């Protein structure tokens, strides 16, 4: 098992200092998509045009593996 960190970026940064032990990169991706859905749901009406929200997944050496980004803009 390897340790993965899930860092949230929205109106400042929230670095994951503990991480989570998971089987592999694919499992980390599945956890990231689940987590992104849950966290974005909690933004609930506070997300405005011009805002950006992201979730970065890194490995135990803090090397980036995945980046999920959501941005809003008025057209």
N, C-alpha and C positions, 0 to 999 in steps of 0.2 A: 504494500500500500504506500502511496505517495501523498504528500501534503499539498493541497491547493489553496490558494488565497483568492477571495472574491472582493474586489475593491469597487466601491460605489462612488460615482462622481456625479453630483447634482448639487448645485449651489454650495460649492466647497467640496472637499474630499472626505471620504470615510474609508480609511485603509483598514483592511482585515488584518488584525495582529495575531489572530489565533489560527486561522485556516481550518481546513477539514481534511481528514484522511479519506481518500477515495481510491478505488481500484486502478483507474487509468484516466488518460486524457478524455476519452469518450464519455466516461461517467462524469467527469468534471463539466463537460459541455452540457450534458443533460441536467445536471444540478444548476448550472448557470441559467439555462432557459427557464427552468421552474422558478428559480429565485427571482429572475428578472420580471417574470409575470406577476409574482406576488408583490414585489416591491413597487413596481410601476402602478399596480392597482391601488396601493396605499397613497399615491400622490393625489388621487381623487380630486380633480378640479383645480389643483394648484399649478398644473403644467400649462404654461402660457406660450404664445408665439415668441420665438427668440430663445426659448429655454432648450437646454440639452441635458440628457440623462444618459449615463453609461455605466456598464458593469464590465470590469476588466478581470479576467481570470489569469492568474500567474501560477507557475509551478513552485516547488519548495525553494528554488534558488531565486525566486521573484522574477523569472523570465516570463514575459507575456506570452500567453497561449491563444486567448480568445478575447474579443472585444465586441460587446453588444452596445450599439448606440441608437438612441431615439432622439430625434430633434423635431422641433415644431417651428413652422414659419408661416406667415400670412402671405398669400399670393394675390 
